[in-house]
């Protein structure tokens, strides 16, 4: 996703947090929409894809009031993500 540049308005969501697993092969982007609701998407990066991120889980149809709610929903929906954030907090 493309973030907004200073002084420009966009109707596209803006990524506010992007968290990778320890191996750097999976990622969750938490984003905010122009209406100030939040959502998330899941990506993976494979060597055969030249290191590009590929969307593997589009949860953007779900809407959350806060960044923390979106973060918790991602952890509930994605077991690997829950393990990653649990590991990172130790």
N, C-alpha and C positions, 0 to 999 in steps of 0.2 A: 504494500500500500504506500501511497505517496503522501508524505506529510505536507501540511499547508505551509506556504512560504509567508513570511511576514507581510502583512498588508493585504493578502489575498484571501478571499473566502472560497470555500469549496463545499460541494454537496457530497463529497466522498468521506468515508470514515478515515480517521487518523489513528495510526498505531501509537499506543501510549506505553506499552510494555511488550517486549519480545523476550521470551525465556526459552533457552535451549536445554536439552538433556546433557548429561556429563560428556557424552561422546560427540556431541555436536551434530547428530544426525536427525534429531526431531526438535520441533519448535512449536510454541504456542504464541500467537499474537493476540494480545488484548487490545481492542480498539474502541474509540468513542465515535459515535455518529454525530452529525450536526444537531440532532435533537437532544443531545447530551445523554443518550442511552449507550450502553456498552455491550460488546459482544466479543466472540473469540473465534479463531480458526486454528486448525492444526496443519503443520507442514512437515515434510521430511526432505532430507538431502542425501542423495545417493551418489557414490563415486561415478557410476555409469551415466549420470545426468550432468556431469561436469561441475558438480557442486551446487547446482541451482536448487532452490527451494521449490518443492512441488506440493500443491494443496492436496491433502489427503482426508481432511475432515472439515467440512464447511458447516459450522454451527452458527453462522451469521444470521439465520432466521430467528434465533432466540435473542431476546432483549432483556437487559438487566439495568437496574437503576443506578448501580455503582460499579466502579472498577473491581472492588472486593467481591461483589456478588458474581461478576463474570469470572473472576479468578477461581472462586470456590466451585462454580459450575464446571469449569474446565478440569479442575482436579477430580471432581466427581465423575465426569464423563470419560476421562482419559487416565487409566490406571498408571501408565508410565509417567505421566505428568505429576500425579500425586506422589509417586515414589521419588521423583526428581526434587520436588520442593521439600519433601520430608527429609531427604538426604542433605539438601542444601541448608537446612535449618539446624543441623547437628553441629 
